[in-house]
Amino acid sequence: MALPRTLLITGGAGFIGSNFVHFLSHFHPEVQVVNLDKLTYAGNLKNLEGIPLDGSPTPAGFRHTFVHGDIQDRRLLAELFVRYRFDGVVNFAAESHVDRSLQGADEFIRTNVLGAHELMRVCLEHRCRLLQVSTDEVYGQLMPDEPPFTEESPLRPRNPYAATKAAADLMALSYFESFGLDVVITRSSNNYGPRQFPEKFLPLAITNLLEGRAIPVYGTGENVREWLHVEDNCRGIWMALTRGRSGEVYNLGGRDEVQNIEMARRLCELLGVDPEQGIRFVRDRPGHDLRYALDSSKAKRELGWEPQWELSRGLEELVRWYRENEEWWQEIRSGEYRKYYERHYGEKID
Ligand SMILES: NC(=O)c1ccc[n+]([C@@H]2O[C@H](COP(=O)([O-])OP(=O)(O)OC[C@H]3O[C@@H](n4cnc5c(N)ncnc54)[C@H](O)[C@@H]3O)[C@@H](O)[C@H]2O)c1
């Protein structure tokens, strides 16, 4: 597609979405952004610090307008499309935490499937490109000796979160085939970076260690994840939006496969904590996928994308960010999050 002038970003107050807004403000300030977010427990306007919310320009000329609302709101979407005439939509809005989907999947179905479908409808009506942000979890799990997933691998999601993401992917591809919806899908591996809600493994581990608590590690810690710096993902999403072929899926993997126990040990080392004290094994999560790994050669070939961050540097920076932004995560670790943590890990946060 031609370079977009006006983009609708959904879920742009969450982890990856807000990093994408910061990415645009630095590298593509000419793009005008409307950011539609429901501000669930995971949405946080502090993630957008330094960026005006009312459309007034930054010194670089970047304009960002925040709209508090739900992607399931058909009328609101229609109004926004008429008002701003978007030439692209990037859908980050989601319920994104596997553990919460095991406690109840209603909201996951509503936002990740029905909400995503509303975006497909409105994009089709206005002939607008949709970038659907998806995940490697739609492929299910890999055994240690299996080759990484390609875009052709079958979808075998094993938890409710992953199933709703797979459902949205399939709906989007069916809209491409049936009606010619201009849609591109990215599936990334686990992201890490600043502003990630501390229920996810890395920020939970770091903030626990900073508070003198242990990292809860599921099962024996042998599960393998492939880590991708959020900035690399944002660049990949931008490249897929602007260069990707309609109706195509692009894997965006981070190359670095690490067992969870190994990651926990590396974090203990970075924070100067004895792993004997810093790691606590907890009962495994049901349907816990053993391993994810992505073959991202299509993204390299067609988009020119490759991850640039080294994991060791990324982890050092990550620890530094959480050290320097204690106020940000301390606020989150009170209230609703505290109740969730206590319910899930059976341990109190004092
Ligand atoms: N975090 C990862 O490692 C990862 C990896 C692969 C793919 N993804 C995908 O990337 C996307 C973003 O993930 P994240 O980690 O930033 O999630 P997040 O939970 O941090 O943020 C989600 C955002 O969506 C908003 N939202 C939720 N429901 C909404 C609704 N109905 N209408 C409007 N806004 C709504 C929330 O308020 C929040 O700001 C998700 O689609 C997720 O499936 C994430």
The ligand as an SDF file (V2000), in Angstrom:
LIG
                    3D

 44 48  0  0  0  0  0  0  0  0999 V2000
    2.7320   -9.5420   24.3610 N   0  0  0  0  0  0  0  0  0  0  0  0
    3.1990  -10.4720   23.5500 C   0  0  0  0  0  0  0  0  0  0  0  0
    4.2410  -11.0830   23.8020 O   0  0  0  0  0  0  0  0  0  0  0  0
    2.4660  -10.7960   22.2730 C   0  0  0  0  0  0  0  0  0  0  0  0
    3.0370  -11.7260   21.3990 C   0  0  0  0  0  0  0  0  0  0  0  0
    2.3920  -12.0050   20.1970 C   0  0  0  0  0  0  0  0  0  0  0  0
    1.2020  -11.3390   19.8770 C   0  0  0  0  0  0  0  0  0  0  0  0
    0.6630  -10.4600   20.7550 N   0  0  0  0  0  0  0  0  0  0  0  0
   -0.5890   -9.7630   20.3580 C   0  0  0  0  0  0  0  0  0  0  0  0
   -0.2990   -8.3890   20.3000 O   0  0  0  0  0  0  0  0  0  0  0  0
   -1.4540   -7.6170   20.6510 C   0  0  0  0  0  0  0  0  0  0  0  0
   -1.1090   -6.6420   21.7580 C   0  0  0  0  0  0  0  0  0  0  0  0
   -0.6370   -7.3860   22.8820 O   0  0  0  0  0  0  0  0  0  0  0  0
   -0.1680   -6.6490   24.2140 P   0  0  0  0  0  0  0  0  0  0  0  0
    0.7750   -7.5560   24.8920 O   0  0  0  0  0  0  0  0  0  0  0  0
    0.2270   -5.2600   23.8950 O   0  0  0  0  0  0  0  0  0  0  0  0
   -1.5450   -6.6300   25.0180 O   0  0  0  0  0  0  0  0  0  0  0  0
   -1.9850   -5.7390   26.2580 P   0  0  0  0  0  0  0  0  0  0  0  0
   -2.8740   -6.6200   27.0620 O   0  0  0  0  0  0  0  0  0  0  0  0
   -0.8070   -5.1090   26.9070 O   0  0  0  0  0  0  0  0  0  0  0  0
   -2.8420   -4.5570   25.6130 O   0  0  0  0  0  0  0  0  0  0  0  0
   -4.1110   -4.7430   25.0570 C   0  0  0  0  0  0  0  0  0  0  0  0
   -4.7520   -3.3680   24.8950 C   0  0  0  0  0  0  0  0  0  0  0  0
   -6.0150   -3.5500   24.2490 O   0  0  0  0  0  0  0  0  0  0  0  0
   -6.9950   -2.7700   24.9230 C   0  0  0  0  0  0  0  0  0  0  0  0
   -8.2970   -3.4160   24.7190 N   0  0  0  0  0  0  0  0  0  0  0  0
   -8.7130   -4.6120   25.2360 C   0  0  0  0  0  0  0  0  0  0  0  0
   -9.9680   -4.8650   24.8210 N   0  0  0  0  0  0  0  0  0  0  0  0
  -10.3510   -3.8250   24.0340 C   0  0  0  0  0  0  0  0  0  0  0  0
  -11.5300   -3.5220   23.3020 C   0  0  0  0  0  0  0  0  0  0  0  0
  -12.5800   -4.3530   23.3100 N   0  0  0  0  0  0  0  0  0  0  0  0
  -11.5800   -2.3710   22.6020 N   0  0  0  0  0  0  0  0  0  0  0  0
  -10.5320   -1.5170   22.5890 C   0  0  0  0  0  0  0  0  0  0  0  0
   -9.3840   -1.7580   23.2740 N   0  0  0  0  0  0  0  0  0  0  0  0
   -9.2960   -2.8940   23.9770 C   0  0  0  0  0  0  0  0  0  0  0  0
   -6.5370   -2.7640   26.3880 C   0  0  0  0  0  0  0  0  0  0  0  0
   -7.0970   -1.6920   27.1070 O   0  0  0  0  0  0  0  0  0  0  0  0
   -5.0320   -2.6570   26.2220 C   0  0  0  0  0  0  0  0  0  0  0  0
   -4.6270   -1.3080   26.1330 O   0  0  0  0  0  0  0  0  0  0  0  0
   -2.5200   -8.6380   21.0510 C   0  0  0  0  0  0  0  0  0  0  0  0
   -3.3780   -8.8160   19.9510 O   0  0  0  0  0  0  0  0  0  0  0  0
   -1.7410   -9.9130   21.3280 C   0  0  0  0  0  0  0  0  0  0  0  0
   -2.5350  -11.0350   21.0160 O   0  0  0  0  0  0  0  0  0  0  0  0
    1.2640  -10.1730   21.9420 C   0  0  0  0  0  0  0  0  0  0  0  0
  1  2  1  0
  2  3  2  0
  2  4  1  0
  4  5  1  0
  4 44  2  0
  5  6  2  0
  6  7  1  0
  7  8  2  0
  8  9  1  0
  8 44  1  0
  9 10  1  0
  9 42  1  0
 10 11  1  0
 11 12  1  0
 11 40  1  0
 12 13  1  0
 13 14  1  0
 14 15  2  0
 14 16  1  0
 14 17  1  0
 17 18  1  0
 18 19  2  0
 18 20  1  0
 18 21  1  0
 21 22  1  0
 22 23  1  0
 23 24  1  0
 23 38  1  0
 24 25  1  0
 25 26  1  0
 25 36  1  0
 26 27  1  0
 26 35  1  0
 27 28  2  0
 28 29  1  0
 29 30  1  0
 29 35  2  0
 30 31  1  0
 30 32  2  0
 32 33  1  0
 33 34  2  0
 34 35  1  0
 36 37  1  0
 36 38  1  0
 38 39  1  0
 40 41  1  0
 40 42  1  0
 42 43  1  0
M  CHG  2   8   1  16  -1
M  END
$$$$
